[in-house]
Amino acid sequence: VKAIHAVKAVVSTQSTGASVTTEQVISVWIQATVPIKEMLCNCNEEAYDAIENCIVNYDGILMDSSDPQYFGKRINFAPIKHVFVRATATLCPDNCIEDLGIVLKNVFFMFDSSLNPDSEECTNYRQTSGAVVKNINRFLADPYDYEGLILGVHPILKSLWCDKGERCSDALTERFNGCCTRHAINLMDKSVVKALFTFLRDPGVLGDSFPVLQKKTINTFWKMLDPHKLCPEFYNDYC
């Protein structure tokens, strides 16, 4: 019902000629997917098993394969199940479905704000532009340098969380770094990062084209998701 009302509000806004922001569109999507998120929280392992069963037993009609079950049969799904179960568990504490939805909405609000040259200092991503361009150039030079691309995300996130220091740490904490985010970061530990990369190296996924990542790269990837590890002098864990 909430989703229907939200859709009506956006449609009504559009019919009057007013512009619809990305934030409004994402808000509708967040409200519409609340029942799915609640199901994933309460039955995440069962939901994963159902998804895997569909993939493994897919008849291959769209795959143009003489072996209709080759796609699912070739993949070891155990690592990605660990990632899925941990990721959906982030929704389970009280109010975290709503709070993480607000975080996602704020992510897109910042995109909209970044396009406004008059936006306030702490409400845009413009300080990350140099690091973003550098990583795009790295990708264009070598799209298969997965390790370089992963490491290239580090300066993007570091510039977001750290470059403006104390001037923006409170605003960024309020927008992105609440207790539900802290809970999610604690759940998505090194075991999740390793499981994700193990899955990508599966012969049925990317195989040998995805490199065996150095321990330093895995640690960097894990740390760059947490502002408390990127620049602890600006962030306190109050949860």
N, C-alpha and C positions, 0 to 999 in steps of 0.2 A: 504493500500500500504506500509506504514512504517513497519507494522508487517511482511509482506511478505519479504521485504528486510532484516529485522532483522533475520528472520528464515533462509534465504539464507546465511547470514553472518555466523551464527552459524554452519550450515551444512557444509559450505565451510571450516571453521576452523577445524571441526571434520575430514573432508576428507583428510586434510593435515597431520593428526596425532597429531595436537596440542590438548591439553586438553581444555575442555569447562568448565568454572567455573559456580558455582551456580548463581553468579551475572549475567552472560550472559543469562542464561536460564530465570531468573526472568525478565530481561530487555525485552526479547521477549514477555513474558506473559503480562507485563505492557503495551507495545505498542499495543498488540492485543486486550486488553480490554478497550482501551480509548473510543471507541464509546459507549460501555455499560455504562461506568462511566459518560459520557456526558448525556446519556439518564436518568440515575439515578438522576443526579443533577437536570435536567429540569423537570422531571416527577416522582419524587421519591414516592409521595403518590399514583399516578396511578399505578406505577410499583409494589408497595407493594400490592395494592388491587388485582391486577392480580395474584400475587403469592398466596395470601391467598385464592382467589377464586378457584385456581387449587387444593390447599390442601383440602379445605372444601368439594369440589365436586369430589374429587378423588374416583374412583369406587372401590378401595380396592382390586383389583385383585391380588396384591402381598402380601396382608396383611393376607390372609387366615382367613377372618372374616365373620361371618354370617351377620353382619351389615356392609356393604361396606363403609358407611360414618362415622363409629364410630370414626376414627382417628381425622378428622378435626372437627367434631361436638362437641367433648369433650373439646376442647381447647378454652380458652379466648385469642384471638390474640391481643387485644387492647394494652397490655403493650409492646409486641414485635414490634408492629407498631411504637410506639413512639421511640424505640431504632433504628429501621431501618431508619425512616425518619430523625432523628438527625444524624445518622452515614453517610447517603448519602449526607446530606446537607454540610458535611465537604468538599465535592468536588467542591462546587459551586463558591467560589471566584475565580477571574481571576488567572490563572496559577496553581491553587491548584491541579488539576488533575495531571499535570506534576510534580509539586513539591512533592506531597505525593507519587507519583510513585518513585521518586528519593530516598525518605526516605526509602521506602520499599526495594529498591535495596541496599541501604546502610546497612540495617539490615542483609541481606544475605552476603554482602561483609564482614561484621564483623565476620560472622560465618566462612567463608573461611579463613579469616585472623587469627582467633583463633586457627586454626589447623597448622599455621606456627609458629614455635618456635622463628623465627627471626623477627616477625612482631613488629611494633612500639607499644609503651606502650598504646597509646590511640586508637588503631585500632583493638582491640580484646575484647572478653568477659571473658577472663580468670580470672579476679578478682571476677567474680560472681560464680565461680565453687563451692566454699564451701557452699554457700547458696543454690545452685541448688541441690547438693548432699543431703543436709539436708532435702530439701522438697521432693526429690524422696524417701528417707528413710521413711518420714512421710506417703507418699502415700502407700508405700509397707506395712507399719504397719497397716494402716487403710484407705483403698481406699474411704470409705464413710465419712471421716472427712472433709466435704466440707469447713467448716469454718476454720479449721486448714490449709487446702491447700491454701485457698484464702489468709489468713494471711501470709503464707509461701512465697508468691510471693513478699511481701513487702521488705524483706531483699535482695532479688535478684536484684530488681530494685534500691534499695538504694545503693547497692554495685556498680552497674553500674554507676549511676549518681554522687555519692558522695565520694566513697572511694579514688579516685585519685584527688579529690578536684580541685584546680585551675589549676593543671597541664594538666587536660584533659577537663575542662568545655568548653573551646572555641572550641575544636575539636568536642566534642559531640553536642554542640549547632549548629555548622555548618552542621553536618551530619544529625541530627535528630530534632532539636528544632527551626526550622524557623517559620516564621509568619503563614504559613498554618497549621503547627502542633499546634501552639498556638490557632489558630481559632478552630481547631478540639477539643482540650482539653476543651476550653470554652463551646463548644456545648455539649460535653459529660459530663454533670453536674450530680449532685446527683439524679436528677429525672430520668435520663437514667439508672444509676446504680440500683436504686430501681425498675424501670420497668423491667430490666433484671432479677433480682432476683425474682420478683413477677411472671414473666412468668415461670421461672424454677420450682416454687412451684405449678404451675397449676396441677390439678389432671391428666390432659392428658399428662403432660411432666414428671417431676420427682415426683411431689406430695409431700407427707409427708417425703419422703426419703431425700428431700432437706430441711435443717433446716430453721427456722425463724432466720435470722441473727441479731445479736446484732447491735445496732446503731453504736457502736465503730467499728465493722467490716466493715460496709458500708462506714463509713468515712475514714477508713484506705485504703480500696479498691479505693475510689475516689481520695484520696490524692496521692497514690503511682503511679498513672498514670502521675503525673505532677512533673518534677524535681524542679520546682520553689517552690513546697510545701515540697519536700523531703529534699532539702538543699538549701534554698533561698540565703544563703551567697555566693553561687557560680554562681547563674544565675539571670540575669536581664531581665525583660520583656521589650524589645525594640520595640515591634510592636505597 
